């Protein structure tokens, strides 16, 4: 096997090893749980490898030139003004690299903005300092609730040990079914907020008086956590987001339970009046 083949195999193995190990690093992106998040992650990793290749190439040539063309070994400095061919090459190569990186990134951005043909539409309203959710369209239509931080005050006051999901737990999770396209409309009641769940690769500002939107399709059931990502006041760090993804049968049962509870509240209120 030639040395080039060996180097190619080693490089491929290193790429696979790094890409698999990176998921477990707290300094890396969260493991992707949607198509968009996977595209973002893949492009992030490839961009880093491209940067590494450029770094090695540029500094490799620089240090080679410094060592091999130093005065102490008798090398005479070249005397020239410019080379049109070299200038064309060092302009064309970066241009091609940028186009190669921009093309998949542009496709992903366009896909991120396509909120059409959604299965369920939910409005997320930012408040100081909690989220309000209204199911506007699809299975669960009519369900509304608030979602607030549920971390015990004793933990925040350092009177109890901090839990595993310290400041990332809420009293009411946003519940969605797996494999369905979820459109989230964002707005705010008071100041700027931002709805951000990194595992789905989504982040959208919530602006008072304006409507923005995003979408995601969760790949598998589970709990996925996010936070408000726009400085919104003294308790900005205390308005987490928890998305609970359920199998379709469990989601249907959750919807039925929520609607039944809402009907009971309405009936009780009517009787009281």
N, C-alpha and C positions, 0 to 999 in steps of 0.2 A: 504494500500500500504506500502510495506516495506521501511525502510530507504535507502536501496541500490537502490531500484527502483526510489525513490525520487531524490537521488543524481545523478543517471544516466540521469533522465529527466532534472534536473537543468544543468548538464554538457552539454547535447545536445543543450538545449536552449541557453546557454552561447556561445557555439561554433557557432551556427547559427547567433546569434546577432552580435558577433564580426566579423564574416566573411562578413556579409552584411554591417555593419557600416564601415569596414576597407576601402571599396572602396572610400568613401568620404574623407578619410584622406589624407592630402598632404604628410604625412610621409610614406605612403604605396605605393605599386605598382599602376600603372594606371590600370583602369578597362580593363581586357583582351578583345581583339577584334579578336582573332584568336584561333584556337585549341591549338597551341603550347603555346601561352601566357596563356591560361586557365590552361594547365597542369603545367606550371611553377608556376603560382599563387597558385594553389591547393597544390602543393608540398611544397611551401614556408610556407603556413599556417599550414599544418600538421606538418612540421618540427618544427615550433615555439611551437605548442601544445605539441609535444614530448619533446622538451627542457623544457617546463614549467612543465610537469609531472615529468621529471627527477629532476628538481630543487626542486619541492615540496617534492618528495620522499627522496632525499638525505638530504636536510636540515631539513625535518621533522624528520627523523631518528636521525640526529645529535643532534637537539635540544631536542628531547625526551630523548636521552641517557644522555645528559648533565643534564637535570632537574631530571630525575628519578634515575640516578645513581651517584648523587653527594655525596661527603663525609659527608656533613652536615646532611644527613638523615640516616647516618650509613651504607651506602653501602660499601662493601669491594671490592677492585679492583680485577678483575680476573687475574689469572696468567697463560697465555698460549702463545705458540709460533706461531702457525699457524693452519689453518683448511683447509685441501685440498678441502673439499666439498664447503666451502664458496668461495675459490679462483676459483673453477670451475664455480660456479654460477655467480660471478661478472665478469667473463671473457665471459661466454656464453651469458648472457643477452645483454651486449653492442654489441656483435657480431651479434646477431639476429636483434637488432634494426638497426644497420648499413646496414645489408642486406635488411631489409624491406624498408629502405629509398633509398638504392642504386638501387634497381630493377626498380621502376618506373622512377627514374631519368635517368637511363641508357636507358630505352625505349624512353624517351623524347629526349635525346641527339641524339640517332640514327635517330629518326623521323626528328629532326631539320636538319640533314645532308642529308636527302633524297630529293634532288632537281629534281629528275627525273619526267617525265610526266607532265611538267609544261605547262600551257596554254599560258602564255606570258613570254618572257624573255627580261629583261631590263638591260642595262649596266649602272652602276652608277660610274662616274669618279670623284674623289675628286681633287679639285684645291685649291690653296690659293687665295681666301677663298670663294668657291662656289661649287656647284655640277653640273655636266653635265650628261644628261640622253639620252640614245640612245635605242630606241625600236628595238630589234634585231629579234624577232620571235613572231609570233602570231598576233592578231588583233592590228593594230597600227604600224606594222613593217615599218621602215624607218623614223619614227618621231624622231627628235632630238632637244634638247633645253638646255639652261643653267637655273639654278635656283639659284637666289641670294637673300640675305637678303633685305627685303623691308621696314623695320622699318624706319620711317623718321629720318634723322640726328638730327632734332630739339629735338626729344624725347631723343636721346642718349646724347645730350648736356644739358639735363634738362631745355630746353627752352619751352617745351610743356609737358602736362601730358602724362604719359606713357600709351600706349594702353593695351588692355586685353591680347594680344599675343605679348607683347614686346619681341623683339629679337627671336621670334618664327614664323615669317611670311616671305613669299617669294613672288617674282614676278611671278614665274611659278611653280605651284604645280605639283608633280608627280601624274598622274591620272591613276587609274586602275579600273577594273570592280569588283563588289561585287561577292563573291562566286567562283572566279577563282584562280587557283594556279599560283602565280606570282613568277618567279625566278629572283633574282636580282644578277647580276655579279658585283663585286666590284673591282676597281683598282684605281690607283692614277696617277696624272701627275707630281707630284713634291715631296711631302713628305708623311709621313704616315697620313692617315685619318681613320675614322671609321664611317660606316653607321648604325645608331641606331634609331629605332622606338619602344619605349617600349610597346606601346599598342598591337603590333603584336608579342612581345617577340623575336625580331630579333636584332642582332648586329654583324657586321662583319667588320674586318679591311680592309682598302683599301690601298694596298701596291704598290708602283711604280714598274713596271716590272713583277708583279704577278697578277694572277686572283684568286679571292675567290668568293664564292657564298652563297646565303641564299634563303629562300623561305617563303612565307606567303599566307594565304587565308583569306581575310577580311570577317568578319561575317555580317557586315551591313554598309550601306553608311555613310559617314561622313568625317570629316577632322581629321587627326591624325598627331601629331607633334613629331619630334625628333630632334636630333642634331648630329654634329660630336662629337664622343666620344674619340678621340685621339688627344692629344696636338699637334697642327700643326703650331704653329707660333702665332704672335701677335694678329691676328683676329680669333683665334680658336673659340671663343665664338660668332662669328658673321656668322656662316654658318649653319643655321637651315635646317631641312628637313620637308616638309609638303606633306603628301600623301592624295590625295583626292579620296575617293572611291565612285563610281557612280553606279547606276543601269545600267544593260546591255544596255538598249535603249539609255540612256543618254551618256554612254561611246561610243557607236557606233557613235552618233552624234558628240561627241568631236573629235573622230578620223577623221571623215569626214571633220570637220571644219579645223583641223590641216593640213590634207593632201591637202585640197583646198588652204589654205594659203601658204603652201610650194610650191605648183605648181605655184601660182601667183608670188611668189618671183623669181622662176626659169625663168618664162616667161619674167618678167620685166628685169632680168639680161641679158637674151638672146637678147631682143630687144635693150637694151642699148649698147650691143657689136656690 
